[in-house]
Amino acid sequence: MQGQNLTHINDDKVNEVLAHTGLSVLLITSTWDGHGIIMRTLLEGLSNRYTKVFFGVADVEASPRICKVFNVTNPPGLLLVKDGELIERTTGAVGGSSIVEMIERNS
């Protein structure tokens, strides 16, 4: 489950995310969310820098289960999950430097 760029998470892949060992950075967004589009681009760049971190993106309409599992009500939401446990979350737009700090703090 490691690799470059973002893995698209749908309800079928939620268990895979929860079973992942190590740090996962998940963006919960929607097709109509402008901030989520910008954050998706930031995460794609960071996925090349942090190759041991799993990066995923889930659309609230395509993956309502992940929203329920992590109690996400409004996109965008950024979740840091380590070994299947939610360790940090943000809501709203987050800049690249803040995302880097979150990854560094939790790696």
N, C-alpha and C positions, 0 to 999 in steps of 0.2 A: 504494500500500500504506500510505498514511498515513491517519490518521483517528482518530476517537474510539472509545473502548472497546477491548475485546480482540477480536482476530481469532482464531478457533478454527483451530488448525493440526492437520491430519491428514497422513498420509503423502503425500497428493497435493500438499500445499502446502509441503513441506520445501524443494524446489528454489527456490520463490518466496522463501522466507525467506533462503536462502543467496545469492540474487541481489540482495537488497535493498541499496541504497546508503544508507549512514548507520547510525544506531544502532537496534538492535532489542533489546527487552527481552522475553524469553521465559520464561514460567512453565511448568514441567513438573510436573504434578500428577496426581491421580486423583480419581474421584468420592467415594472413601472417606477422603480426606485432609482433615481439619479445618483444618490450618494452610494448606493450599493454597486452601481456600475463602476464608479471611480475606485471604490475599495477593492473590487474584483481585480482591476488592473494593478493596483498596488500589491495585492497578494500574489498575482502571477509573477511579478518581478521578484518578490521575496522568496518565492518557492525555488528560484534558481540559486539564491544565496543560502537558504537553510534547507539543504537537501535531506536532512534527517527528520524534518518536520513534515507531517502530512497536512496538506492544504486541501480543503474542500469547500464547495459552495452549494447551498441548497435554496431552492425557490420555495417560498411559503405555500404557493398553490400546488406545486408538484410534490412537496414533501411535508404534508401537515403533521406526520408522525414525529419528525425530528423537532418540530416546533413544540409539540406537546411534551416530548421527553425532556426538553431543556427549558420549557416554559417561556418561549419567545412569543411575544404578542405583537410587536411592531418592528418591521424591518427598517433599516438594516440592524442586524445584531451580529456581534463578533464573539464567538465562543472559543475559549481555550480549554481543551479536554486532554487530560493526561491519564493514560491507562484506563480509559472509560469513564473517568470522573470529571465533572465540570469543575475547573479550578479558577476560572476568571471569565467575566463577561462584560461587554460594553453594549450600549445601545446608541443608536445615532451614528453620525459620521465620525470616523476616526482617521487621523492622518497617519502617514507612513512612519514617522518617527515614534509615534505612540505605539503602533503595532510592533515595531522593532523592540521597543522597551518591554512590551508584554512578553514577546518571544524570549528575549534574553533573560528576563526575570524568572521565567518558568521552564527554561530548557534544562 
